[in-house]
């Protein structure tokens, strides 16, 4: 039992370390400060709670239904890793060398129009949860992890550990997302916009490294599979 708890703690820590740079709450925090500044405080807090639930829900669906979706559409794990690597690398480059601001995304125009009509826009699902935190790169990484958990992460882990670990990881990420967005004004005051931008660039560099590694792993897996196939001919 103790070994299982140690393994659970290791997997949860590993999941947080891998997913945190990708599911970057700073992105959603920036979106909230830019798009939600004219939303009443109580309504903004309600939407933050909604967004946190959406983030956890999207990740759980990606983890438990992603492999089935892959098999349905005939997507291989190496193909998913290469596609996910390209997406993650692109997101990382955009964070390292931002070429557009928050006001350039389509959701910004929708929010402005709603406010002009004196309506309260709902930004909980789009863009705070998706693609702010649980975006394409995060989903691709989660599906890839779900498809290779048994063989790559730890083949000796107990079934209940492998079942509980992702729930804990996604719940902790949702909690961190809620804390960051609820305290966004305080965090920006403490860190300053320069500090937030510096952290974002560090996360971007980590994402570029992760994306390139995904690409390498995907290509190596294809080469290995082709080598094994040719050996049987």
C-alpha positions as CSV (number, residue, x, y, z in Angstrom):
1,X,0.0,0.0,0.0
2,X,2.8,2.4,0.9
3,X,4.5,1.7,-2.5
4,X,1.2,2.5,-4.2
5,X,1.0,5.8,-2.4
6,X,4.6,6.7,-3.2
7,X,3.9,5.8,-6.9
8,X,0.7,7.9,-6.8
9,X,2.6,10.9,-5.5
10,X,5.3,10.4,-8.1
11,X,2.7,10.3,-10.9
12,X,0.8,13.3,-9.6
13,X,4.1,15.3,-9.4
14,X,5.1,14.2,-12.9
15,X,1.7,15.1,-14.3
16,X,1.8,18.6,-12.8
17,X,5.4,19.2,-13.9
18,X,4.6,18.2,-17.5
19,X,1.2,19.8,-17.8
20,X,1.8,23.1,-15.9
21,X,3.9,24.8,-18.6
22,X,1.3,23.8,-21.2
23,X,-1.9,24.5,-19.2
24,X,-0.5,27.9,-18.3
25,X,-2.9,29.8,-16.0
26,X,-1.0,33.0,-16.8
27,X,-2.5,32.9,-20.3
28,X,-6.1,32.8,-19.0
29,X,-5.2,35.4,-16.3
30,X,-4.1,37.8,-19.1
31,X,-7.4,37.1,-21.0
32,X,-9.4,37.7,-17.8
33,X,-7.7,41.0,-17.1
34,X,-8.2,42.2,-20.6
35,X,-11.7,40.9,-21.4
36,X,-13.2,40.8,-18.0
37,X,-12.3,44.1,-16.6
38,X,-15.8,45.6,-17.3
39,X,-17.6,42.5,-16.0
40,X,-19.1,43.0,-12.5
41,X,-17.0,41.5,-9.7
42,X,-19.5,38.9,-8.5
43,X,-20.3,37.8,-12.1
44,X,-16.6,37.6,-12.9
45,X,-16.0,35.3,-9.8
46,X,-18.9,33.1,-10.9
47,X,-17.4,32.8,-14.4
48,X,-14.0,32.0,-12.9
49,X,-15.6,29.1,-10.9
50,X,-17.3,27.9,-14.1
51,X,-14.1,28.1,-16.1
52,X,-12.2,26.0,-13.5
53,X,-14.9,23.3,-13.7
54,X,-14.7,23.4,-17.5
55,X,-10.9,23.0,-17.4
56,X,-11.1,19.9,-15.2
57,X,-14.0,18.5,-17.4
58,X,-12.1,19.0,-20.7
59,X,-9.0,17.3,-19.3
60,X,-11.0,14.3,-18.0
61,X,-12.8,13.9,-21.3
62,X,-9.5,14.1,-23.2
63,X,-7.9,11.5,-20.9
64,X,-10.7,8.9,-20.7
65,X,-12.2,9.4,-24.2
66,X,-9.2,10.5,-26.2
67,X,-7.9,7.0,-26.9
68,X,-11.3,5.9,-28.1
69,X,-11.5,8.9,-30.4
70,X,-8.0,8.1,-31.7
71,X,-9.0,4.5,-32.5
72,X,-12.3,5.7,-34.1
73,X,-10.5,8.0,-36.5
74,X,-7.5,5.7,-37.1
75,X,-4.9,8.1,-35.5
76,X,-1.7,6.4,-34.3
77,X,0.2,7.4,-31.1
78,X,3.3,8.6,-33.1
79,X,1.0,10.7,-35.4
80,X,-0.6,12.2,-32.3
81,X,2.8,13.0,-30.8
82,X,4.1,14.6,-33.9
83,X,0.9,16.7,-34.3
84,X,0.9,17.6,-30.6
85,X,4.6,18.5,-30.9
86,X,3.9,20.9,-33.7
87,X,1.1,22.5,-31.8
88,X,3.0,22.8,-28.6
89,X,6.1,24.2,-30.4
90,X,3.9,26.8,-32.2
91,X,2.3,27.8,-28.9
92,X,5.7,28.1,-27.3
93,X,7.1,30.3,-30.1
94,X,4.1,32.5,-29.8
95,X,4.7,32.9,-26.0
96,X,8.4,33.5,-26.6
97,X,7.9,36.0,-29.4
98,X,4.4,37.4,-29.1
99,X,3.3,39.0,-32.4
100,X,-0.3,39.9,-31.3
101,X,-2.1,41.0,-28.3
102,X,-5.3,39.8,-26.5
103,X,-7.3,42.4,-28.4
104,X,-6.5,40.6,-31.6
105,X,-8.4,37.4,-30.8
106,X,-12.0,37.0,-32.1
107,X,-13.4,36.7,-28.6
108,X,-12.3,40.2,-27.8
109,X,-14.6,41.7,-30.4
110,X,-17.6,39.6,-29.2
111,X,-17.0,40.8,-25.6
112,X,-16.8,44.4,-26.7
113,X,-20.1,44.1,-28.7
114,X,-21.8,42.4,-25.7
115,X,-20.7,45.2,-23.4
116,X,-21.8,47.9,-25.9
117,X,-25.3,46.3,-25.8
118,X,-25.0,46.4,-22.0
119,X,-25.0,42.6,-21.9
120,X,-22.7,40.6,-19.6
121,X,-20.6,38.3,-21.8
122,X,-19.7,34.8,-20.6
123,X,-16.0,34.1,-21.1
124,X,-15.9,31.1,-18.9
125,X,-15.7,28.4,-21.5
126,X,-14.2,30.4,-24.4
127,X,-11.6,31.7,-24.1
128,X,-10.7,31.2,-20.4
129,X,-11.0,27.4,-20.4
130,X,-10.6,26.6,-24.1
131,X,-8.1,27.5,-25.5
132,X,-6.8,29.6,-22.6
133,X,-5.8,26.7,-20.4
134,X,-7.2,23.4,-21.8
135,X,-6.1,24.2,-25.4
136,X,-5.1,21.9,-28.3
137,X,-1.6,21.3,-27.0
138,X,-2.8,20.3,-23.5
139,X,-5.5,18.0,-25.0
140,X,-2.9,16.3,-27.4
141,X,-0.5,15.8,-24.5
142,X,-3.2,14.3,-22.3
143,X,-4.4,11.9,-25.0
144,X,-0.8,10.9,-25.7
145,X,-0.2,10.2,-22.0
146,X,-3.5,8.2,-21.8
147,X,-2.5,6.1,-24.8
148,X,0.9,5.2,-23.4
149,X,0.4,5.2,-19.6
150,X,0.8,1.5,-19.1
151,X,3.8,1.0,-21.3
152,X,5.8,4.2,-20.9
153,X,5.1,6.0,-17.6
154,X,5.1,2.9,-15.3
155,X,4.2,-0.6,-16.3
156,X,4.2,-1.8,-12.7
157,X,1.8,0.8,-11.3
158,X,-1.5,-0.5,-9.7
159,X,-4.7,0.0,-11.6
160,X,-6.2,2.2,-8.9
161,X,-3.1,4.4,-9.0
162,X,-3.4,4.9,-12.8
163,X,-7.1,5.6,-12.4
164,X,-6.8,8.1,-9.5
165,X,-3.6,10.0,-10.5
166,X,-5.1,11.8,-13.5
167,X,-8.2,12.9,-11.5
168,X,-5.9,14.4,-8.8
169,X,-3.7,16.1,-11.4
170,X,-6.6,17.7,-13.3
171,X,-8.3,18.7,-10.1
172,X,-5.1,20.4,-8.8
173,X,-4.7,22.2,-12.1
174,X,-8.3,23.3,-11.9
175,X,-7.7,24.6,-8.4
176,X,-4.5,26.4,-9.4
177,X,-6.4,27.9,-12.3
178,X,-9.1,29.2,-10.0
179,X,-6.6,30.6,-7.5
180,X,-4.6,32.4,-10.2
181,X,-7.7,33.9,-11.8
182,X,-9.4,34.8,-8.5
183,X,-6.2,36.5,-7.4
184,X,-5.2,37.9,-10.8
185,X,-5.3,41.6,-9.8
186,X,-3.1,40.9,-6.7
187,X,-0.7,38.7,-8.7
188,X,-0.2,41.4,-11.4
189,X,0.3,44.0,-8.7
190,X,3.0,41.8,-7.0
191,X,4.7,40.6,-10.1
192,X,4.0,43.5,-12.4
193,X,3.3,43.2,-16.1
194,X,7.0,42.7,-16.7
195,X,7.1,39.8,-14.3
196,X,4.1,38.1,-15.8
197,X,5.6,38.5,-19.3
198,X,8.9,37.1,-18.1
199,X,7.2,34.0,-16.6
200,X,5.2,33.6,-19.8
201,X,8.4,33.6,-21.9
202,X,10.0,31.1,-19.6
203,X,6.9,28.9,-20.0
204,X,7.2,29.4,-23.8
205,X,10.8,28.2,-23.8
206,X,9.8,25.1,-21.9
207,X,6.9,24.5,-24.3
208,X,9.3,24.7,-27.3
209,X,11.6,22.1,-25.7
210,X,8.6,19.9,-24.9
211,X,7.2,20.2,-28.5
212,X,10.6,19.3,-30.1
213,X,10.9,16.3,-27.8
214,X,7.4,15.2,-28.8
215,X,8.4,15.4,-32.4
216,X,11.6,13.4,-31.7
217,X,9.7,10.7,-29.8
218,X,7.1,10.5,-32.6
219,X,9.6,10.2,-35.4
220,X,11.7,7.6,-33.4
221,X,8.6,5.5,-32.7
222,X,7.8,5.5,-36.4
223,X,11.3,4.5,-37.3
224,X,11.2,1.8,-34.7
225,X,7.9,0.4,-36.0
226,X,9.1,0.5,-39.6
227,X,12.4,-1.2,-38.6
228,X,10.4,-3.9,-36.7
229,X,8.1,-4.4,-39.6
230,X,10.9,-4.7,-42.1
231,X,12.6,-7.3,-39.9
232,X,9.6,-9.5,-40.1
233,X,9.5,-9.4,-43.9
